[in-house]
Amino acid sequence: VIRFDGFIAAYTDQKDEDAEDEESRRLPEIRSGEQLARQAINATQHTTEPPPRYSEASLIKKLEELGIGRPST
C-alpha cells in the first residue's frame, strides 16, 4: 500500500492520471480483502560495480571534457 507518493509524483505522466482504460494506469486500485491472482514471477539478480577511481590523467581528461578549469591548470 502506497501511503506517500514520494518520487513517484514527479515521474507520473499526465496521461496516467487522465487515463480511462484500467490497463494504461500505473497501478490498478485494490481494495482491502480483494483476492489477487499472480500472473508471473520472474526472479533476476543484478550486481553493480562502482565506477573506477580517477587517476591523475583520467581526472584531467574528464575536466577537459566538461570544460572545467583554465588552460594553465
TIMI-676177 format. One record per residue (C-alpha): residue in three letters; x, y, z. Coordinates in steps of 0.02 Angstrom, whole numbers, plus 50000, padded with zeros to 5 digits. Layout:
! residues N
  type     c1     c2     c3
   ALA      X      Y      Z
...
//
This chain:
! residues 73
  type     c1     c2     c3
   VAL  50000  50000  50000
   ILE  50073  50166  49948
   ARG  50043  50295  50084
   PHE  50151  50433  50012
   ASP  50190  50454  49827
   GLY  50365  50521  49856
   PHE  50469  50524  49697
   ILE  50330  50436  49600
   ALA  50233  50600  49600
   ALA  50373  50680  49498
   TYR  50381  50539  49372
   THR  50195  50511  49345
   ASP  50142  50564  49172
   GLN  49987  50670  49149
   LYS  49914  50536  49036
   ASP  49918  50410  49180
   GLU  49806  50521  49285
   ASP  49681  50554  49146
   ALA  49677  50376  49079
   GLU  49506  50296  49070
   ASP  49571  50123  49025
   GLU  49622  50023  49180
   GLU  49768  49939  49090
   SER  49850  50104  49048
   ARG  49859  50160  49230
   ARG  50020  50144  49327
   LEU  49946  50033  49463
   PRO  49766  49973  49472
   GLU  49666  50012  49628
   ILE  49643  49869  49750
   ARG  49526  49859  49898
   SER  49551  49779  50067
   GLY  49512  49593  50061
   GLU  49518  49584  49871
   GLN  49592  49422  49803
   LEU  49735  49444  49681
   ALA  49790  49318  49550
   ARG  49976  49310  49514
   GLN  50019  49307  49331
   ALA  50207  49279  49330
   ILE  50356  49288  49444
   ASN  50524  49323  49366
   ALA  50672  49320  49485
   THR  50825  49411  49423
   GLN  50988  49450  49509
   HIS  51083  49609  49471
   THR  51252  49664  49531
   THR  51328  49833  49509
   GLU  51505  49896  49519
   PRO  51558  50072  49561
   PRO  51647  50170  49426
   PRO  51837  50158  49433
   ARG  51932  50288  49533
   TYR  52006  50434  49440
   SER  52191  50433  49404
   GLU  52277  50600  49377
   ALA  52268  50578  49188
   SER  52085  50522  49186
   LEU  52037  50666  49301
   ILE  52119  50794  49188
   LYS  52035  50717  49035
   LYS  51864  50722  49119
   LEU  51887  50903  49173
   GLU  51934  50950  48994
   GLU  51780  50860  48926
   LEU  51669  50957  49045
   GLY  51755  51122  49010
   ILE  51807  51145  49191
   GLY  51968  51234  49236
   ARG  52085  51351  49149
   PRO  52218  51316  49018
   SER  52354  51347  49148
   THR  52289  51210  49263
//
